Amino acid sequence: MTTVQRVSVISGGASGIGGAVSRRLAAAGDLVVLNDIDAEAAKAAQSDIEGTGGECLLVVGDISDQAVVEQVRDVALGAADGRIDVLVNNVGDFRPASKTFLHSTPEQWQRLYEVNLRNVLQLTHALLPTMVEQGHGAIVNNSTVEAFRGIPGHVAYSAYNAGVVAFTKSLSVEVGRYGVRVNAIAPDLNDTLQTPAAAMLRGRDAGQLPLWVPLGRFGQPDDCARVVEFLASDAAAFVTGQTLPVDGGTLAASGWYAREDGKGWTNMPDHP
Ligand SMILES: NC(=O)c1ccc[n+]([C@@H]2O[C@H](COP(=O)([O-])OP(=O)(O)OC[C@H]3O[C@@H](n4cnc5c(N)ncnc54)[C@H](O)[C@@H]3O)[C@@H](O)[C@H]2O)c1
């Protein structure tokens, strides 16, 4: 039996979580259509993929720009025989941020909207007709645990990412009948350029991680990529509308910390 090569589109596919997704899907044999705003990082990802025998087409540009969305669609449609099997809406960013919502500006909300929610709708809207027509497709969106847990200082970011979760759920109901599945991941504490381990620790001893994160470590981009690969695969053929936290257990803990003296847990503000 011959397996047809999947065409997989990844936004923000050069580095961080998206970079791990592109490399992982290409290593599994997918033809990857990689969009990224960073031309150099995109070329580096393409060369990594091709260096290990994979296939990768680049579309460099801001995915919140409709012209770039259309370019991604056209490149994906021309990549093989007009099929698009997988879409990973990975782009999202908590910047620009102000210290508080009180001090934030409408310009910041607009950019956060474009980068966290609108681009997900735009790219999905452009690729969905092909998935519906061919009778199959898997969409995996990238949200955040902060869609579920409040985060002071990032009010608009968390609101738009809660929008990604609701979009995932509602769209899955609309398009299930066409064989299209829609799921999402909700990462926390992944060591990437956007949230480097050093910035997350802010001078604290990394030895304290087991007190903070139930699984005792920061995540690596491939922790998320493996879950994206699963959600995009036939192993998840009966899973749709779900957002899966990939967070080492922080959402489950939600404010509970292991005590340093080993005597159970605490949710007190001074974490004795
Ligand atoms: N790292 C974490 O712990 C974490 C936590 C929660 C949610 N997330 C979500 O995961 C996703 C990826 O995060 P990351 O930490 O890997 O980020 P990152 O900033 O390290 O990587 C993002 C990638 O997307 C590209 N990109 C950024 N804006 C773009 C745009 N407008 N158009 C095209 N490409 C663009 C960047 O060049 C980069 O290659 C985001 O949606 C983010 O909100 C990450």
Ligand as a Chemical Component Dictionary entry (heavy atoms), coordinates in Angstrom:
data_LIG
# 
_chem_comp.id                   LIG 
_chem_comp.type                 NON-POLYMER 
_chem_comp.pdbx_formal_charge   0 
_chem_comp.three_letter_code    LIG 
# 
loop_
_chem_comp_atom.comp_id 
_chem_comp_atom.atom_id 
_chem_comp_atom.alt_atom_id 
_chem_comp_atom.type_symbol 
_chem_comp_atom.charge 
_chem_comp_atom.model_Cartn_x 
_chem_comp_atom.model_Cartn_y 
_chem_comp_atom.model_Cartn_z 
_chem_comp_atom.pdbx_ordinal 
LIG N1  N1  N 0  6.449 29.282 25.009 1  
LIG C1  C1  C 0  5.448 29.102 25.866 2  
LIG O1  O1  O 0  5.645 28.713 27.036 3  
LIG C2  C2  C 0  4.031 29.367 25.431 4  
LIG C3  C3  C 0  3.062 29.408 26.448 5  
LIG C4  C4  C 0  1.748 29.634 26.059 6  
LIG C5  C5  C 0  1.416 29.778 24.730 7  
LIG N2  N2  N 1  2.375 29.733 23.781 8  
LIG C6  C6  C 0  1.954 29.907 22.386 9  
LIG O2  O2  O 0  2.695 29.050 21.529 10 
LIG C7  C7  C 0  2.879 29.695 20.257 11 
LIG C8  C8  C 0  4.344 29.701 19.895 12 
LIG O3  O3  O 0  5.066 30.282 20.960 13 
LIG P1  P1  P 0  6.658 30.234 21.044 14 
LIG O4  O4  O 0  6.994 30.392 22.491 15 
LIG O5  O5  O -1 7.171 29.076 20.272 16 
LIG O6  O6  O 0  6.986 31.616 20.302 17 
LIG P2  P2  P 0  8.338 32.124 19.618 18 
LIG O7  O7  O 0  8.210 33.620 19.633 19 
LIG O8  O8  O 0  9.524 31.513 20.287 20 
LIG O9  O9  O 0  8.222 31.589 18.124 21 
LIG C9  C9  C 0  7.197 32.090 17.298 22 
LIG C10 C10 C 0  7.536 31.856 15.832 23 
LIG O10 O10 O 0  6.512 32.502 15.069 24 
LIG C11 C11 C 0  7.087 33.507 14.230 25 
LIG N3  N3  N 0  6.143 34.633 14.172 26 
LIG C12 C12 C 0  5.859 35.541 15.133 27 
LIG N4  N4  N 0  4.922 36.411 14.712 28 
LIG C13 C13 C 0  4.615 36.056 13.435 29 
LIG C14 C14 C 0  3.717 36.580 12.469 30 
LIG N5  N5  N 0  2.945 37.631 12.737 31 
LIG N6  N6  N 0  3.623 35.953 11.273 32 
LIG C15 C15 C 0  4.408 34.867 10.986 33 
LIG N7  N7  N 0  5.289 34.348 11.868 34 
LIG C16 C16 C 0  5.382 34.920 13.087 35 
LIG C17 C17 C 0  8.412 33.873 14.895 36 
LIG O11 O11 O 0  9.342 34.430 13.984 37 
LIG C18 C18 C 0  8.859 32.500 15.438 38 
LIG O12 O12 O 0  9.491 31.723 14.459 39 
LIG C19 C19 C 0  2.255 31.095 20.398 40 
LIG O13 O13 O 0  0.941 31.055 19.908 41 
LIG C20 C20 C 0  2.245 31.328 21.899 42 
LIG O14 O14 O 0  1.238 32.236 22.317 43 
LIG C21 C21 C 0  3.685 29.535 24.100 44 
# 
loop_
_chem_comp_bond.comp_id 
_chem_comp_bond.atom_id_1 
_chem_comp_bond.atom_id_2 
_chem_comp_bond.value_order 
_chem_comp_bond.pdbx_ordinal 
LIG N1  C1  SING 1  
LIG C1  O1  DOUB 2  
LIG C1  C2  SING 3  
LIG C2  C3  SING 4  
LIG C2  C21 DOUB 5  
LIG C3  C4  DOUB 6  
LIG C4  C5  SING 7  
LIG C5  N2  DOUB 8  
LIG N2  C6  SING 9  
LIG N2  C21 SING 10 
LIG C6  O2  SING 11 
LIG C6  C20 SING 12 
LIG O2  C7  SING 13 
LIG C7  C8  SING 14 
LIG C7  C19 SING 15 
LIG C8  O3  SING 16 
LIG O3  P1  SING 17 
LIG P1  O4  DOUB 18 
LIG P1  O5  SING 19 
LIG P1  O6  SING 20 
LIG O6  P2  SING 21 
LIG P2  O7  DOUB 22 
LIG P2  O8  SING 23 
LIG P2  O9  SING 24 
LIG O9  C9  SING 25 
LIG C9  C10 SING 26 
LIG C10 O10 SING 27 
LIG C10 C18 SING 28 
LIG O10 C11 SING 29 
LIG C11 N3  SING 30 
LIG C11 C17 SING 31 
LIG N3  C12 SING 32 
LIG N3  C16 SING 33 
LIG C12 N4  DOUB 34 
LIG N4  C13 SING 35 
LIG C13 C14 SING 36 
LIG C13 C16 DOUB 37 
LIG C14 N5  SING 38 
LIG C14 N6  DOUB 39 
LIG N6  C15 SING 40 
LIG C15 N7  DOUB 41 
LIG N7  C16 SING 42 
LIG C17 O11 SING 43 
LIG C17 C18 SING 44 
LIG C18 O12 SING 45 
LIG C19 O13 SING 46 
LIG C19 C20 SING 47 
LIG C20 O14 SING 48 
# 
